[in-house]
Amino acid sequence: MKRIPCFLLFSLLFFTLNPAFAQLIIDEQQAEGLSEEVNLTTPYHTTLTFFFNLEKNHFQPDISAKTLDIRGVEGDPEDLAIKLKQILEGKGVIIRTSEIPNDPVYVDSTAGGEPRFYFDAAKVPSIYLEKRGNQWKFSAFSVSRIERLHDETYPFGTDKLLNILPKIGTDEYLGLQTWQLTGLFLLIILTFLAHLIFTFLVDRGLIYLLKRLGYGYIGENYLLPIAKITSFYLIVVLLSLFVRVLQLPAEIWSWVIIVFNTLKPFLITVIFYKIVDVVAAYFQHLATKTESTLDDQLVPLIRKTLKALVILVGTLFILRDGLNFDIIPFLTGLSIGGVAIALAAQDTIKNFFGSIMIFIDKPFQVGDWVTSGDIDGTVEEVGFRSTRIRTFRNSVMYVPNGKIADSVVDNHGLRKYRRFFTTLTITYDTPPELIEKFVEGLREIVISHPDTRKDLYHVYFNNLSSYSQDIMFYIFFELPTWGEELRARHEILVQTVKLANSLGVRFAFPTQTLHMETFPEKKGLIPEYPESKAYEAKLNKFLKEELGRKAD
Protein backbone atom coordinates (compact mmCIF):
# COMPACT_ATOMS: atom_id res chain seq x y z
CA MET A 1 0.00 0.00 0.00
CA LYS A 2 2.94 2.33 0.51
CA ARG A 3 3.58 2.16 -3.21
CA ILE A 4 0.34 3.98 -4.02
CA PRO A 5 1.53 7.48 -3.01
CA CYS A 6 4.79 6.87 -4.88
CA PHE A 7 2.80 5.97 -7.98
CA LEU A 8 0.69 9.08 -7.63
CA LEU A 9 3.78 11.27 -7.25
CA PHE A 10 5.37 9.68 -10.30
CA SER A 11 2.18 10.19 -12.27
CA LEU A 12 2.02 13.84 -11.33
CA LEU A 13 5.51 14.39 -12.72
CA PHE A 14 4.35 13.10 -16.09
CA PHE A 15 4.06 15.89 -18.66
CA THR A 16 1.29 15.54 -21.21
CA LEU A 17 1.74 16.64 -24.79
CA ASN A 18 -1.93 17.35 -25.51
CA PRO A 19 -3.81 20.11 -23.70
CA ALA A 20 -6.73 19.06 -21.51
CA PHE A 21 -9.75 21.03 -20.36
CA ALA A 22 -10.62 19.29 -17.11
CA GLN A 23 -11.65 15.83 -18.32
CA LEU A 24 -11.83 16.87 -22.00
CA ILE A 25 -8.79 15.90 -24.05
CA ILE A 26 -8.36 17.82 -27.32
CA ASP A 27 -5.59 18.26 -29.86
CA GLU A 28 -3.58 21.41 -30.65
CA GLN A 29 -5.53 22.43 -33.76
CA GLN A 30 -8.85 22.27 -31.96
CA ALA A 31 -7.48 24.25 -29.02
CA GLU A 32 -6.32 27.07 -31.29
CA GLY A 33 -9.71 27.34 -32.96
CA LEU A 34 -11.67 27.70 -29.71
CA SER A 35 -13.40 30.96 -28.82
CA GLU A 36 -15.65 32.30 -26.11
CA GLU A 37 -18.66 32.31 -28.43
CA VAL A 38 -21.61 30.09 -27.57
CA ASN A 39 -22.06 27.33 -30.13
CA LEU A 40 -24.71 24.70 -29.41
CA THR A 41 -25.28 23.36 -32.90
CA THR A 42 -23.77 19.92 -32.33
CA PRO A 43 -22.80 17.74 -29.32
CA TYR A 44 -19.19 18.46 -30.23
CA HIS A 45 -19.52 22.27 -30.07
CA THR A 46 -21.69 22.17 -26.94
CA THR A 47 -19.08 20.08 -25.13
CA LEU A 48 -16.24 22.41 -26.15
CA THR A 49 -18.24 25.47 -25.09
CA PHE A 50 -18.98 23.94 -21.70
CA PHE A 51 -15.41 22.93 -20.81
CA PHE A 52 -13.56 25.83 -22.49
CA ASN A 53 -15.36 28.50 -20.44
CA LEU A 54 -14.68 26.71 -17.16
CA GLU A 55 -10.90 26.74 -17.55
CA LYS A 56 -8.84 28.98 -15.24
CA ASN A 57 -7.40 31.03 -18.10
CA HIS A 58 -10.81 32.04 -19.44
CA PHE A 59 -13.15 31.26 -16.56
CA GLN A 60 -16.63 32.37 -17.62
CA PRO A 61 -19.18 30.07 -15.94
CA ASP A 62 -22.04 32.26 -17.17
CA ILE A 63 -21.28 31.17 -20.75
CA SER A 64 -20.88 27.49 -19.71
CA ALA A 65 -24.23 27.71 -17.91
CA LYS A 66 -25.89 28.40 -21.27
CA THR A 67 -25.23 24.77 -22.21
CA LEU A 68 -27.62 23.65 -19.43
CA ASP A 69 -31.34 23.14 -19.93
CA ILE A 70 -32.53 24.72 -16.66
CA ARG A 71 -36.26 24.51 -17.32
CA GLY A 72 -38.00 23.50 -14.10
CA VAL A 73 -34.71 23.36 -12.16
CA GLU A 74 -33.99 25.63 -9.20
CA GLY A 75 -30.53 26.88 -8.37
CA ASP A 76 -27.79 29.12 -9.72
CA PRO A 77 -26.98 28.01 -13.30
CA GLU A 78 -23.32 29.03 -12.93
CA ASP A 79 -22.98 27.01 -9.73
CA LEU A 80 -24.66 24.02 -11.40
CA ALA A 81 -22.24 24.23 -14.34
CA ILE A 82 -19.23 24.22 -11.99
CA LYS A 83 -20.64 21.29 -10.02
CA LEU A 84 -21.33 19.35 -13.22
CA LYS A 85 -17.70 19.75 -14.24
CA GLN A 86 -16.62 18.58 -10.78
CA ILE A 87 -18.89 15.53 -11.05
CA LEU A 88 -17.33 14.48 -14.35
CA GLU A 89 -13.88 14.94 -12.85
CA GLY A 90 -14.69 13.03 -9.68
CA LYS A 91 -16.30 10.13 -11.56
CA GLY A 92 -13.22 9.85 -13.74
CA VAL A 93 -15.08 10.44 -16.99
CA ILE A 94 -12.47 10.99 -19.70
CA ILE A 95 -13.94 12.71 -22.78
CA ARG A 96 -11.99 12.79 -26.04
CA THR A 97 -13.02 15.11 -28.82
CA SER A 98 -12.45 12.37 -31.37
CA GLU A 99 -15.33 10.43 -29.78
CA ILE A 100 -17.86 13.29 -29.74
CA PRO A 101 -20.22 13.40 -32.74
CA ASN A 102 -20.07 16.59 -34.82
CA ASP A 103 -23.46 16.08 -36.42
CA PRO A 104 -26.44 18.42 -35.79
CA VAL A 105 -28.91 15.57 -36.42
CA TYR A 106 -27.08 12.90 -34.43
CA VAL A 107 -29.26 10.16 -32.89
CA ASP A 108 -28.27 7.46 -30.42
CA SER A 109 -29.22 4.05 -31.80
CA THR A 110 -28.87 2.46 -28.33
CA ALA A 111 -31.42 4.91 -26.87
CA GLY A 112 -34.27 4.13 -29.25
CA GLY A 113 -33.11 6.55 -31.96
CA GLU A 114 -33.41 9.60 -29.67
CA PRO A 115 -31.30 12.71 -30.32
CA ARG A 116 -29.06 12.16 -27.29
CA PHE A 117 -25.35 11.81 -26.58
CA TYR A 118 -24.08 10.02 -23.46
CA PHE A 119 -20.58 10.87 -22.24
CA ASP A 120 -20.22 7.64 -20.25
CA ALA A 121 -23.33 5.50 -19.89
CA ALA A 122 -21.61 3.24 -17.34
CA LYS A 123 -20.28 5.85 -14.89
CA VAL A 124 -22.80 8.69 -15.34
CA PRO A 125 -25.86 7.31 -17.16
CA SER A 126 -27.97 10.30 -16.09
CA ILE A 127 -25.65 12.91 -17.66
CA TYR A 128 -26.25 13.36 -21.38
CA LEU A 129 -26.79 15.98 -24.07
CA GLU A 130 -30.19 16.29 -25.65
CA LYS A 131 -31.35 18.23 -28.70
CA ARG A 132 -34.05 20.85 -28.10
CA GLY A 133 -35.08 22.62 -31.27
CA ASN A 134 -31.80 23.44 -33.03
CA GLN A 135 -29.63 23.42 -29.91
CA TRP A 136 -27.80 20.68 -28.06
CA LYS A 137 -27.83 21.14 -24.29
CA PHE A 138 -27.40 19.12 -21.12
CA SER A 139 -30.88 17.70 -20.60
CA ALA A 140 -33.22 19.05 -17.94
CA PHE A 141 -33.13 15.63 -16.28
CA SER A 142 -29.33 15.75 -16.13
CA VAL A 143 -29.39 19.24 -14.63
CA SER A 144 -31.95 18.15 -12.02
CA ARG A 145 -29.57 15.35 -10.91
CA ILE A 146 -26.48 17.56 -10.49
CA GLU A 147 -26.93 18.33 -6.77
CA ARG A 148 -27.52 14.68 -5.86
CA LEU A 149 -24.67 13.39 -8.00
CA HIS A 150 -22.34 16.02 -6.54
CA ASP A 151 -23.13 14.84 -2.99
CA GLU A 152 -22.53 11.21 -4.02
CA THR A 153 -19.23 12.04 -5.73
CA TYR A 154 -17.87 14.14 -2.83
CA PRO A 155 -19.37 12.64 0.35
CA PHE A 156 -18.55 13.32 4.01
CA GLY A 157 -17.97 17.02 3.42
CA THR A 158 -15.15 16.61 0.92
CA ASP A 159 -16.99 18.97 -1.44
CA LYS A 160 -16.09 21.84 0.90
CA LEU A 161 -12.41 21.19 0.20
CA LEU A 162 -13.05 22.10 -3.44
CA ASN A 163 -13.56 25.71 -2.30
CA ILE A 164 -10.96 25.77 0.48
CA LEU A 165 -7.86 24.22 -1.13
CA PRO A 166 -7.67 26.51 -4.23
CA LYS A 167 -7.27 29.48 -1.89
CA ILE A 168 -3.81 28.19 -0.94
CA GLY A 169 -2.37 29.26 -4.28
CA THR A 170 -2.64 28.78 -8.01
CA ASP A 171 1.00 29.06 -9.04
CA GLU A 172 2.08 26.13 -11.20
CA TYR A 173 4.97 23.77 -10.48
CA LEU A 174 5.60 20.56 -12.43
CA GLY A 175 2.31 21.09 -14.26
CA LEU A 176 0.28 21.32 -11.03
CA GLN A 177 -0.97 24.25 -9.02
CA THR A 178 0.29 24.99 -5.51
CA TRP A 179 -2.92 23.89 -3.83
CA GLN A 180 -2.85 20.58 -5.74
CA LEU A 181 0.73 19.87 -4.65
CA THR A 182 -0.16 20.80 -1.07
CA GLY A 183 -3.20 18.55 -1.16
CA LEU A 184 -1.12 15.74 -2.59
CA PHE A 185 1.44 16.12 0.21
CA LEU A 186 -1.32 16.08 2.84
CA LEU A 187 -2.86 13.04 1.16
CA ILE A 188 0.42 11.11 1.36
CA ILE A 189 0.75 12.00 5.07
CA LEU A 190 -2.88 10.95 5.61
CA THR A 191 -2.16 7.61 3.94
CA PHE A 192 0.74 6.80 6.26
CA LEU A 193 -1.17 7.97 9.33
CA ALA A 194 -4.16 5.82 8.38
CA HIS A 195 -1.84 2.87 7.86
CA LEU A 196 -0.29 3.36 11.31
CA ILE A 197 -3.68 3.72 12.98
CA PHE A 198 -5.15 0.64 11.34
CA THR A 199 -2.02 -1.36 12.11
CA PHE A 200 -2.17 -0.34 15.76
CA LEU A 201 -5.88 -1.15 16.04
CA VAL A 202 -5.47 -4.53 14.36
CA ASP A 203 -2.17 -5.74 15.79
CA ARG A 204 -2.61 -4.40 19.29
CA GLY A 205 -6.33 -4.00 19.84
CA LEU A 206 -7.86 -6.92 17.95
CA ILE A 207 -5.23 -9.53 18.84
CA TYR A 208 -5.13 -8.45 22.49
CA LEU A 209 -8.91 -8.73 22.74
CA LEU A 210 -8.97 -12.18 21.12
CA LYS A 211 -6.21 -13.44 23.41
CA ARG A 212 -8.19 -12.27 26.42
CA LEU A 213 -11.19 -14.21 25.10
CA GLY A 214 -9.10 -17.34 24.53
CA TYR A 215 -9.04 -17.12 20.73
CA GLY A 216 -5.46 -16.00 20.27
CA TYR A 217 -4.56 -18.75 17.80
CA ILE A 218 -7.62 -18.03 15.64
CA GLY A 219 -6.92 -14.32 15.76
CA GLU A 220 -3.27 -14.52 14.73
CA ASN A 221 -3.65 -17.19 12.04
CA TYR A 222 -7.04 -16.40 10.53
CA LEU A 223 -8.50 -13.02 11.56
CA LEU A 224 -5.30 -10.97 11.54
CA PRO A 225 -4.60 -11.48 7.78
CA ILE A 226 -8.21 -10.51 7.00
CA ALA A 227 -8.02 -7.43 9.22
CA LYS A 228 -4.80 -6.24 7.57
CA ILE A 229 -6.20 -6.57 4.05
CA THR A 230 -9.39 -4.85 5.19
CA SER A 231 -7.34 -1.94 6.56
CA PHE A 232 -5.58 -1.63 3.19
CA TYR A 233 -8.97 -1.58 1.47
CA LEU A 234 -10.21 1.20 3.76
CA ILE A 235 -7.08 3.22 3.00
CA VAL A 236 -7.71 2.85 -0.74
CA VAL A 237 -11.32 3.96 -0.25
CA LEU A 238 -10.19 7.05 1.66
CA LEU A 239 -7.61 7.87 -0.99
CA SER A 240 -10.16 7.50 -3.78
CA LEU A 241 -12.48 9.91 -1.97
CA PHE A 242 -9.92 12.63 -1.24
CA VAL A 243 -7.87 12.42 -4.43
CA ARG A 244 -10.91 13.57 -6.40
CA VAL A 245 -10.67 16.92 -4.64
CA LEU A 246 -7.27 17.56 -6.23
CA GLN A 247 -8.86 17.84 -9.71
CA LEU A 248 -5.80 16.38 -11.38
CA PRO A 249 -5.18 16.76 -15.12
CA ALA A 250 -7.27 14.42 -17.24
CA GLU A 251 -4.47 12.20 -18.50
CA ILE A 252 -2.99 11.71 -15.02
CA TRP A 253 -6.38 11.21 -13.44
CA SER A 254 -7.30 8.61 -16.07
CA TRP A 255 -4.41 6.43 -14.87
CA VAL A 256 -5.00 7.10 -11.18
CA ILE A 257 -8.65 6.14 -11.34
CA ILE A 258 -7.77 2.90 -13.14
CA VAL A 259 -5.40 2.04 -10.28
CA PHE A 260 -8.05 2.73 -7.64
CA ASN A 261 -10.82 0.95 -9.51
CA THR A 262 -8.56 -2.07 -9.92
CA LEU A 263 -7.30 -2.10 -6.34
CA LYS A 264 -10.79 -2.09 -4.82
CA PRO A 265 -12.10 -5.34 -6.36
CA PHE A 266 -8.63 -6.88 -6.05
CA LEU A 267 -8.48 -6.25 -2.29
CA ILE A 268 -12.07 -7.42 -1.84
CA THR A 269 -11.14 -10.62 -3.67
CA VAL A 270 -8.17 -11.13 -1.35
CA ILE A 271 -10.42 -10.52 1.69
CA PHE A 272 -12.91 -13.17 0.60
CA TYR A 273 -10.02 -15.48 -0.28
CA LYS A 274 -8.85 -15.21 3.33
CA ILE A 275 -12.39 -15.60 4.66
CA VAL A 276 -12.58 -18.97 2.89
CA ASP A 277 -9.79 -20.19 5.19
CA VAL A 278 -11.81 -19.13 8.22
CA VAL A 279 -14.93 -20.88 6.93
CA ALA A 280 -12.92 -24.01 6.11
CA ALA A 281 -11.38 -24.00 9.61
CA TYR A 282 -14.87 -23.80 11.13
CA PHE A 283 -16.13 -26.71 9.02
CA GLN A 284 -12.98 -28.66 9.87
CA HIS A 285 -13.78 -28.15 13.54
CA LEU A 286 -17.31 -29.44 12.97
CA ALA A 287 -15.98 -32.40 10.99
CA THR A 288 -13.82 -33.51 13.90
CA LYS A 289 -16.96 -33.87 16.03
CA THR A 290 -18.64 -36.30 13.63
CA GLU A 291 -17.98 -40.01 13.44
CA SER A 292 -17.76 -39.95 9.66
CA THR A 293 -14.27 -39.53 8.24
CA LEU A 294 -15.73 -38.54 4.87
CA ASP A 295 -16.33 -35.04 6.24
CA ASP A 296 -12.60 -34.65 6.77
CA GLN A 297 -12.08 -35.27 3.05
CA LEU A 298 -14.92 -32.95 2.07
CA VAL A 299 -13.59 -29.86 3.87
CA PRO A 300 -10.38 -29.49 1.76
CA LEU A 301 -12.41 -29.92 -1.42
CA ILE A 302 -14.87 -27.25 -0.32
CA ARG A 303 -11.98 -24.91 0.50
CA LYS A 304 -10.38 -25.37 -2.92
CA THR A 305 -13.70 -24.95 -4.72
CA LEU A 306 -14.62 -21.77 -2.84
CA LYS A 307 -11.18 -20.27 -3.45
CA ALA A 308 -11.42 -21.01 -7.16
CA LEU A 309 -14.88 -19.42 -7.23
CA VAL A 310 -13.64 -16.32 -5.38
CA ILE A 311 -10.74 -15.93 -7.82
CA LEU A 312 -13.04 -16.33 -10.83
CA VAL A 313 -15.64 -13.82 -9.63
CA GLY A 314 -12.94 -11.41 -8.42
CA THR A 315 -11.20 -11.51 -11.80
CA LEU A 316 -14.46 -10.67 -13.57
CA PHE A 317 -15.02 -7.65 -11.29
CA ILE A 318 -11.44 -6.49 -11.79
CA LEU A 319 -11.87 -6.69 -15.57
CA ARG A 320 -15.23 -4.90 -15.47
CA ASP A 321 -14.75 -2.22 -12.80
CA GLY A 322 -10.99 -1.75 -12.93
CA LEU A 323 -10.00 -2.19 -16.55
CA ASN A 324 -13.39 -1.27 -18.06
CA PHE A 325 -13.63 -4.45 -20.09
CA ASP A 326 -17.02 -5.52 -21.37
CA ILE A 327 -17.35 -8.96 -19.80
CA ILE A 328 -20.72 -9.76 -21.39
CA PRO A 329 -19.17 -11.03 -24.66
CA PHE A 330 -16.59 -12.86 -22.58
CA LEU A 331 -19.30 -14.58 -20.52
CA THR A 332 -21.25 -15.38 -23.68
CA GLY A 333 -18.18 -16.91 -25.29
CA LEU A 334 -17.43 -18.72 -22.06
CA SER A 335 -20.90 -20.27 -22.01
CA ILE A 336 -20.59 -21.41 -25.62
CA GLY A 337 -17.10 -22.70 -24.96
CA GLY A 338 -18.40 -24.38 -21.83
CA VAL A 339 -20.85 -26.40 -23.89
CA ALA A 340 -18.05 -27.55 -26.18
CA ILE A 341 -15.83 -28.38 -23.23
CA ALA A 342 -18.68 -30.24 -21.55
CA LEU A 343 -19.19 -32.38 -24.64
CA ALA A 344 -15.47 -33.11 -24.84
CA ALA A 345 -15.14 -33.84 -21.11
CA GLN A 346 -18.25 -35.89 -20.41
CA ASP A 347 -16.35 -38.42 -18.31
CA THR A 348 -14.77 -35.69 -16.18
CA ILE A 349 -18.14 -34.07 -15.54
CA LYS A 350 -19.65 -37.46 -14.80
CA ASN A 351 -16.93 -38.12 -12.24
CA PHE A 352 -17.49 -34.67 -10.72
CA PHE A 353 -21.20 -35.26 -10.19
CA GLY A 354 -20.39 -38.77 -9.03
CA SER A 355 -18.21 -37.31 -6.30
CA ILE A 356 -21.05 -34.96 -5.29
CA MET A 357 -23.39 -37.94 -4.96
CA ILE A 358 -20.81 -39.76 -2.85
CA PHE A 359 -20.53 -36.81 -0.46
CA ILE A 360 -24.32 -36.44 -0.30
CA ASP A 361 -25.28 -40.12 0.06
CA LYS A 362 -22.14 -41.12 2.02
CA PRO A 363 -22.17 -44.79 0.94
CA PHE A 364 -18.79 -45.18 2.65
CA GLN A 365 -16.19 -43.20 4.51
CA VAL A 366 -12.44 -43.18 4.76
CA GLY A 367 -11.24 -46.40 6.40
CA ASP A 368 -14.19 -48.56 5.30
CA TRP A 369 -13.68 -51.90 3.60
CA VAL A 370 -15.73 -51.85 0.38
CA THR A 371 -16.38 -54.31 -2.41
CA SER A 372 -17.72 -53.38 -5.84
CA GLY A 373 -17.15 -55.73 -8.75
CA ASP A 374 -13.40 -56.20 -9.05
CA ILE A 375 -12.80 -53.52 -6.43
CA ASP A 376 -11.98 -54.86 -2.99
CA GLY A 377 -10.07 -52.85 -0.42
CA THR A 378 -10.03 -50.03 2.12
CA VAL A 379 -10.99 -46.45 1.19
CA GLU A 380 -8.08 -44.06 1.75
CA GLU A 381 -9.21 -40.82 0.07
CA VAL A 382 -12.22 -39.44 -1.79
CA GLY A 383 -11.50 -36.72 -4.37
CA PHE A 384 -13.55 -34.77 -6.88
CA ARG A 385 -12.52 -37.06 -9.75
CA SER A 386 -11.60 -40.40 -8.21
CA THR A 387 -11.52 -42.42 -5.02
CA ARG A 388 -8.29 -44.01 -3.79
CA ILE A 389 -8.68 -47.57 -2.48
CA ARG A 390 -5.92 -49.62 -0.87
CA THR A 391 -6.30 -53.28 -1.83
CA PHE A 392 -5.36 -56.18 0.40
CA ARG A 393 -2.35 -56.75 -1.88
CA ASN A 394 -1.20 -53.33 -0.62
CA SER A 395 -1.59 -51.82 -4.08
CA VAL A 396 -3.59 -48.62 -4.71
CA MET A 397 -6.59 -48.39 -7.03
CA TYR A 398 -7.84 -45.02 -8.35
CA VAL A 399 -11.49 -45.60 -9.19
CA PRO A 400 -13.45 -42.87 -11.08
CA ASN A 401 -16.29 -41.58 -8.95
CA GLY A 402 -18.69 -41.88 -11.87
CA LYS A 403 -18.10 -45.63 -11.93
CA ILE A 404 -18.62 -45.94 -8.19
CA ALA A 405 -21.83 -43.90 -8.35
CA ASP A 406 -23.27 -46.23 -11.03
CA SER A 407 -22.22 -49.52 -9.43
CA VAL A 408 -23.34 -51.55 -6.43
CA VAL A 409 -21.07 -50.94 -3.45
CA ASP A 410 -20.90 -53.44 -0.59
CA ASN A 411 -19.66 -51.52 2.43
CA HIS A 412 -18.32 -53.99 4.95
CA GLY A 413 -17.29 -51.13 7.20
CA LEU A 414 -20.91 -50.22 7.98
CA ARG A 415 -21.71 -53.64 9.40
CA LYS A 416 -22.81 -53.56 13.02
CA TYR A 417 -22.51 -57.33 13.20
CA ARG A 418 -20.10 -59.63 11.39
CA ARG A 419 -21.55 -62.96 10.43
CA PHE A 420 -19.70 -66.24 10.94
CA PHE A 421 -21.19 -69.34 9.36
CA THR A 422 -19.68 -72.80 9.17
CA THR A 423 -20.80 -76.43 9.17
CA LEU A 424 -19.40 -78.80 11.76
CA THR A 425 -19.33 -82.32 10.37
CA ILE A 426 -19.25 -85.26 12.81
CA THR A 427 -19.10 -88.94 12.08
CA TYR A 428 -22.20 -91.08 11.57
CA ASP A 429 -21.40 -93.29 14.52
CA THR A 430 -21.98 -90.36 16.93
CA PRO A 431 -25.01 -91.21 19.17
CA PRO A 432 -27.95 -88.77 19.27
CA GLU A 433 -27.41 -88.17 22.96
CA LEU A 434 -23.83 -87.06 22.31
CA ILE A 435 -24.98 -84.78 19.46
CA GLU A 436 -27.44 -83.08 21.82
CA LYS A 437 -24.76 -82.45 24.42
CA PHE A 438 -22.31 -81.22 21.77
CA VAL A 439 -24.87 -78.75 20.39
CA GLU A 440 -25.70 -77.62 23.92
CA GLY A 441 -22.01 -77.02 24.60
CA LEU A 442 -21.62 -75.01 21.37
CA ARG A 443 -24.49 -72.73 22.43
CA GLU A 444 -22.88 -72.19 25.81
CA ILE A 445 -19.64 -71.20 24.03
CA VAL A 446 -21.53 -68.57 21.99
CA ILE A 447 -23.31 -67.19 25.05
CA SER A 448 -20.13 -67.04 27.12
CA HIS A 449 -18.02 -65.20 24.52
CA PRO A 450 -18.00 -61.41 25.15
CA ASP A 451 -18.05 -60.38 21.46
CA THR A 452 -20.94 -62.47 20.13
CA ARG A 453 -24.48 -61.39 19.52
CA LYS A 454 -26.66 -63.03 22.15
CA ASP A 455 -30.10 -62.34 20.70
CA LEU A 456 -29.55 -63.99 17.34
CA TYR A 457 -27.58 -67.17 16.68
CA HIS A 458 -28.40 -70.62 15.29
CA VAL A 459 -26.67 -73.84 16.35
CA TYR A 460 -28.62 -76.92 15.22
CA PHE A 461 -28.17 -80.48 14.01
CA ASN A 462 -29.07 -79.49 10.49
CA ASN A 463 -28.31 -82.10 7.85
CA LEU A 464 -27.34 -85.67 7.03
CA SER A 465 -24.80 -85.61 4.25
CA SER A 466 -23.17 -88.44 2.39
CA TYR A 467 -20.32 -88.87 4.83
CA SER A 468 -21.23 -86.91 7.95
CA GLN A 469 -23.85 -85.59 10.28
CA ASP A 470 -23.88 -81.80 9.91
CA ILE A 471 -24.31 -79.18 12.61
CA MET A 472 -25.05 -75.64 11.45
CA PHE A 473 -22.98 -73.08 13.35
CA TYR A 474 -24.40 -69.61 12.51
CA ILE A 475 -23.40 -66.71 14.79
CA PHE A 476 -22.61 -62.94 14.70
CA PHE A 477 -19.75 -60.94 16.15
CA GLU A 478 -20.28 -57.38 17.36
CA LEU A 479 -16.85 -56.01 16.36
CA PRO A 480 -15.73 -53.01 14.26
CA THR A 481 -12.76 -54.41 12.32
CA TRP A 482 -11.85 -57.51 10.42
CA GLY A 483 -8.78 -58.13 12.57
CA GLU A 484 -10.88 -58.30 15.72
CA GLU A 485 -13.31 -60.60 13.94
CA LEU A 486 -10.48 -63.02 13.11
CA ARG A 487 -9.38 -62.99 16.73
CA ALA A 488 -12.92 -63.79 17.92
CA ARG A 489 -13.25 -66.59 15.34
CA HIS A 490 -10.01 -68.08 16.59
CA GLU A 491 -11.26 -68.11 20.18
CA ILE A 492 -14.61 -69.67 19.23
CA LEU A 493 -13.03 -72.40 17.10
CA VAL A 494 -10.45 -73.28 19.75
CA GLN A 495 -13.26 -73.68 22.31
CA THR A 496 -15.17 -75.82 19.80
CA VAL A 497 -12.23 -78.20 19.33
CA LYS A 498 -11.72 -78.43 23.10
CA LEU A 499 -15.40 -79.23 23.57
CA ALA A 500 -15.24 -81.95 20.93
CA ASN A 501 -12.17 -83.49 22.55
CA SER A 502 -13.76 -83.36 25.98
CA LEU A 503 -16.93 -85.08 24.82
CA GLY A 504 -15.21 -87.50 22.49
CA VAL A 505 -16.85 -86.15 19.34
CA ARG A 506 -15.03 -87.04 16.15
CA PHE A 507 -15.11 -84.69 13.17
CA ALA A 508 -15.85 -86.33 9.84
CA PHE A 509 -14.02 -85.76 6.59
CA PRO A 510 -14.68 -87.11 3.08
CA THR A 511 -13.64 -90.80 3.23
CA GLN A 512 -14.82 -94.19 2.06
CA THR A 513 -14.73 -96.84 4.74
CA LEU A 514 -15.03 -100.58 4.07
CA HIS A 515 -16.66 -102.30 7.06
CA MET A 516 -15.93 -105.98 7.45
CA GLU A 517 -17.60 -108.55 9.65
CA THR A 518 -16.01 -108.58 13.08
CA PHE A 519 -13.77 -111.47 13.90
CA PRO A 520 -13.42 -113.05 17.35
CA GLU A 521 -9.79 -112.01 17.55
CA LYS A 522 -10.45 -108.42 16.36
CA LYS A 523 -12.69 -105.55 17.42
CA GLY A 524 -14.85 -103.53 15.01
CA LEU A 525 -13.93 -100.03 13.80
CA ILE A 526 -17.01 -98.48 15.41
CA PRO A 527 -16.02 -97.03 18.80
CA GLU A 528 -17.93 -97.97 21.90
CA TYR A 529 -19.71 -94.98 23.48
CA PRO A 530 -20.61 -94.82 27.14
CA GLU A 531 -24.12 -94.25 28.50
CA SER A 532 -25.81 -90.85 28.15
CA LYS A 533 -25.15 -89.94 31.80
CA ALA A 534 -21.44 -89.98 31.04
CA TYR A 535 -21.96 -87.32 28.35
CA GLU A 536 -23.70 -85.08 30.86
CA ALA A 537 -20.80 -85.38 33.25
CA LYS A 538 -18.23 -84.62 30.55
CA LEU A 539 -20.17 -81.55 29.37
CA ASN A 540 -20.46 -80.21 32.92
CA LYS A 541 -16.74 -80.73 33.40
CA PHE A 542 -15.98 -78.79 30.18
CA LEU A 543 -18.28 -75.92 31.08
CA LYS A 544 -16.74 -75.66 34.52
CA GLU A 545 -13.10 -75.91 33.46
CA GLU A 546 -13.14 -74.00 30.13
CA LEU A 547 -16.01 -71.55 29.96
CA GLY A 548 -16.07 -70.92 33.69
CA ARG A 549 -12.37 -70.13 33.70
CA LYS A 550 -12.80 -67.76 30.73
CA ALA A 551 -15.66 -65.98 32.42
CA ASP A 552 -13.48 -65.35 35.45
ZIDAWO-V832244 format. One line per field, one symbol per residue. psi: psi as a letter, one per 40 degrees, with the letter a starting at -180 (. if undefined). burial: + if it has 24 or more other ideal C-beta (glycine too) atoms within 12 Angstrom, else -. A space follows every 50 residues. Layout:
# ZIDAWO-V832244
psi: ???
burial: ???
This chain:
# ZIDAWO-V832244
psi: deedddddddddehhidiihgbehhiidddddeiieihhfdidddddddd ddeeiddghgdddddeehgehehiihddddddddddddddefhhhhdeeh hfhdfhihdefffigihhdgeddgeehiihhhbeihihiddddeeddddd dddgifeedddddddeedieihhfeiiddddddddddddddddddddddd ddddddddddddeefddddddddddddddddddddddddddddddefiid dddddddddddddddddddddddddddddddddddddeeidheddddddd ddddddddddddddddddddddefiheddddddddddddddddefddddd dddddddddddfeiiheihihhbehhahhdihaddihhhhieeeihhhhh dddddeihhhhdeehdihihhihhhiieehidddddddddddddddddhe eiheehihhihdihadeihhhhghiihgididdddddddddddddddddd ddefhhhiihihhhhihiideiiiehihiaiddddddddddddddcdddd d.
burial: +--++-++--++------++++++++---+---+---+++++++++++++ +++++----++-++++++++--+---+-+++++++++++++++++++--+ +----+--------++++++--++-++++++---+++++-+++-++--++ --++---++-++--++---------++-++++++-+++--+--++--++- -++--++-----------+--+++++++++++++++++++++++++++++ ++++++++++++++++++++++++++++-++-+---+----+-+++++++ +++--++--+---++-+++-++---------------------------- ++-+++-++--+++++++++++--+-++++++++++++++------+-++ +++++---+-+++----+-+---++++--++-+++-+++++++++++++- +++---+-+-+------++++-+-+++++-----+--++-++--++-+++ -+++++++--------------------------+--++--++--++--- --
